[in-house]
Amino acid sequence: MVVKDVMSSDVIAVPADASLADAIEKLEQRGVGVLAVYSGDELLGTITEHDIAAWLANGDRDPTTAKVRDVVHREARYSREDQDIGEVARMMRDQHLNGMVVIRGNQPVGSVSLADLATRVDGGERRGTRTSTEADIAMTADDTIAPPARVYLQPIAAPAILGFYGFAGASFVYGAFTAGWFGGATTPLYLAPFIALFGGVATLLAGMWAFRARDGLATATFGTWGAFWIAYGLLYLFVATGSLTAAAIGPALGWWFIPLAAITLVAAIAAIPRNVAQSALWLLVFVASALATIGLLKGSPNWNAVSAYFFMGSALVAWYIGSAVLLEDSFRRVVLPLGKPDKAANIPGRRVTRFLEYRFGEPGVRAGH
């Protein structure tokens, strides 16, 4: 069997002077593994996700300003339409490709992918007669799509959604209570369960799921603050039962905020490469924690009140970020911009979410939700 018997007649091409971002979007939206690159009427070569990943990994390069000609692979990445499919399968395996442009003479007439070749393998299996060529194709598909390893996929939703919402709820209620917007003799009875469960347990769980998602920043921030809100809720249960008084716990509580401020300051710095919104959030929380430390240690209601307003401000920012991540997850498009370094990721309506990353990397959940 030859290539023309299984190939697709579609030829997806991109001009050499097009932006690399356009090529990435075309690869993603059209679901092809390879693009033909033209300069005028001249076929320069091909470009694949593998080429793009290798180019990005080689130094500090900006895909938003690069052109396709900067990345194009000029060596032969083509198959002839009269070429045996077993030979093409071996070529794909040797060059780590999942698709090739098919040429007649010097002009592309179609494309062939592993999916096209696998159709032939499926047919052989259904008949119970797999030929040596089909065995080559099967081995090529296994070796090209992923390295020889057993991989267990356990996809989870973006943990940051729950983390930001849990933190926002606890911070707002704590801030409003501390600022004197509400409260009375029985308030600790109502405050403690909400802070401990909604703010503490939910946020801590988000931090642990973020650990599985390989998101170190979310693990540190949500894990730290989740544990704090649980402890704060337990502390106010003691106040509610009369074991402690709010005045007595003030100085000790002030010491709690010292390590929180230090950790959150580092988180604000670590969030800079992520997006402006997250960095601003943790900077606000750092300021709020520092002010709370001063207010509680000095026993100053004014400092505590200012701290409370910073906490409520951080709650609004956390709510915004959680909503942005949730809406992007649902619509698969940017709805609320977060100020990411990639300018295209801040354009409402732009598709930026990709659930599978680089073909030869580790599949699963992308780090850094």
Residue pairs with C-beta under 8 A, 6 or more apart in sequence:
1 84
1 85
1 120
1 133
2 81
2 82
2 83
2 84
2 85
3 79
3 80
3 81
3 82
3 83
3 84
3 85
3 88
3 102
3 112
4 81
4 82
4 102
4 110
5 85
6 85
6 112
6 116
6 117
6 119
6 120
7 81
7 102
7 110
7 111
7 112
7 116
8 110
8 111
8 112
8 113
8 116
9 109
9 110
10 32
10 110
10 111
11 36
11 101
11 108
11 109
11 110
11 111
12 26
12 30
12 32
12 34
12 35
12 36
12 111
13 35
13 36
13 37
13 38
13 108
14 22
14 23
14 26
14 35
14 36
14 37
14 38
14 47
14 68
15 37
15 38
15 39
15 68
16 37
16 38
16 39
16 44
16 67
16 68
16 69
16 72
17 39
17 67
17 68
17 69
18 67
18 68
19 64
19 65
19 66
19 67
19 68
20 52
20 63
20 64
20 66
20 67
20 68
20 70
20 71
21 63
21 64
21 344
22 68
23 35
23 47
23 52
23 68
23 71
24 52
24 63
25 351
26 32
26 35
27 33
27 35
27 48
27 49
27 52
28 351
28 354
29 351
32 99
32 111
32 113
33 48
33 49
33 97
33 98
33 99
33 113
33 114
34 46
34 47
34 48
34 77
34 97
34 98
34 99
34 100
34 101
34 111
35 46
35 47
35 48
36 43
36 46
36 101
36 108
37 43
37 44
37 45
37 46
37 47
37 68
37 69
37 72
38 44
39 69
43 103
43 106
43 107
43 108
44 69
44 72
44 74
45 72
45 73
45 74
45 75
45 77
46 72
46 73
46 77
46 78
46 100
46 101
47 68
47 71
47 72
47 73
48 73
48 77
48 97
48 98
48 99
49 358
49 359
50 96
50 97
50 359
50 360
51 71
51 72
51 73
52 63
52 71
53 358
53 359
55 61
55 66
55 70
55 71
56 63
63 342
64 342
64 343
64 344
77 95
77 97
77 100
77 101
78 100
78 101
78 102
78 103
78 108
79 88
79 91
79 100
79 101
79 102
79 103
79 112
80 102
80 103
80 104
81 102
81 103
81 104
81 109
81 110
84 133
85 112
85 117
85 120
85 133
85 137
86 132
86 133
86 134
86 136
86 137
88 100
88 112
88 117
89 117
89 133
89 136
89 137
89 139
89 140
89 141
90 136
90 140
91 97
91 100
92 98
92 99
92 100
92 114
92 117
92 140
92 144
93 139
93 140
93 143
93 144
96 144
96 360
97 144
98 113
98 114
98 144
98 145
98 359
99 111
99 112
99 113
99 114
100 111
100 112
100 113
101 108
101 110
101 111
102 108
102 109
102 110
102 111
102 112
103 109
114 140
114 141
114 144
114 145
117 137
117 140
117 141
118 137
118 138
118 141
120 134
120 137
121 130
121 134
121 137
121 138
121 141
124 130
124 131
124 134
130 138
142 148
145 359
146 360
146 363
147 360
151 362
151 363
153 363
153 364
154 212
154 364
155 355
155 364
155 365
156 209
156 212
156 213
156 365
157 329
158 213
158 325
158 326
158 329
158 365
158 369
159 206
159 207
159 209
159 210
159 212
159 213
159 215
159 218
159 222
159 369
160 206
160 210
160 215
160 218
160 222
160 321
160 322
160 325
160 369
161 206
161 322
161 325
161 326
161 329
161 369
162 202
162 203
162 205
162 206
162 209
162 322
163 202
163 203
163 206
163 207
163 210
163 218
163 221
163 222
163 226
163 322
164 318
164 319
164 321
164 322
164 325
165 202
165 318
165 319
165 322
166 198
166 199
166 200
166 202
166 203
166 206
166 222
166 226
166 229
167 199
167 203
167 221
167 222
167 225
167 315
167 318
168 315
168 316
168 318
168 319
168 322
169 194
169 198
169 199
169 315
170 194
170 195
170 198
170 199
170 200
170 203
170 225
170 229
171 199
171 285
171 311
171 312
171 314
171 315
171 318
172 311
172 312
172 315
172 316
173 191
173 194
173 195
173 199
174 195
174 199
174 232
174 308
174 311
175 288
175 308
175 309
175 310
175 311
175 312
175 315
176 182
176 308
176 312
177 183
177 187
177 191
177 308
178 304
178 305
178 307
178 308
178 311
179 305
179 308
179 309
179 312
180 305
186 240
188 236
188 237
188 239
188 240
188 246
189 240
191 233
191 236
192 233
192 234
192 235
192 236
192 237
192 239
192 240
193 233
194 233
195 229
195 232
195 233
195 236
196 229
196 230
196 232
196 233
196 234
196 237
197 233
199 225
199 226
199 229
199 233
200 226
200 227
200 228
200 229
200 230
200 231
200 232
200 233
201 226
201 230
202 226
203 222
203 225
203 226
203 229
204 222
204 223
204 226
204 227
204 230
205 226
206 218
206 222
206 226
207 218
207 219
207 220
207 221
207 222
207 223
207 224
207 226
208 219
208 223
210 218
210 219
210 222
210 223
210 369
211 219
211 223
212 365
213 365
213 366
213 367
213 369
214 365
214 367
215 367
215 368
215 369
216 270
217 267
217 270
217 271
217 274
217 278
217 368
218 369
220 263
220 267
220 270
221 263
221 264
221 267
221 282
224 260
224 263
224 264
225 260
225 285
228 256
228 260
231 256
235 244
235 249
235 253
238 244
239 245
239 246
239 249
250 296
250 299
251 296
251 297
251 299
253 296
254 292
254 293
254 294
254 295
254 296
254 297
255 293
255 297
257 289
257 290
257 292
257 293
257 296
258 293
260 289
261 286
261 289
261 290
261 293
264 282
264 285
264 286
264 289
265 282
265 283
265 286
267 282
268 279
268 280
268 281
268 282
268 283
268 285
268 286
269 279
271 278
271 279
271 281
271 282
272 279
273 341
274 340
274 368
275 338
275 339
275 340
275 341
276 338
276 339
276 340
277 317
277 320
277 321
277 324
277 338
277 339
278 321
278 338
280 317
281 314
281 317
281 318
281 321
284 310
284 313
284 314
284 317
285 310
285 311
285 314
287 310
288 307
288 308
288 310
288 311
288 313
288 314
289 307
291 303
291 304
291 306
291 307
291 310
292 303
292 304
292 307
292 311
294 300
294 303
294 307
295 301
295 302
295 303
295 304
295 305
295 306
295 307
296 304
320 336
321 338
323 336
324 335
324 336
324 337
324 338
325 369
327 335
327 336
328 334
328 335
328 336
328 352
328 353
329 353
332 351
332 353
333 348
333 349
333 350
333 351
333 352
334 345
334 346
334 347
334 348
334 349
334 350
334 351
334 352
335 348
336 348
337 345
337 346
337 347
337 348
338 345
338 346
339 346
340 346
342 352
344 350
344 352
345 352
354 366
355 366
356 363
357 363
357 366
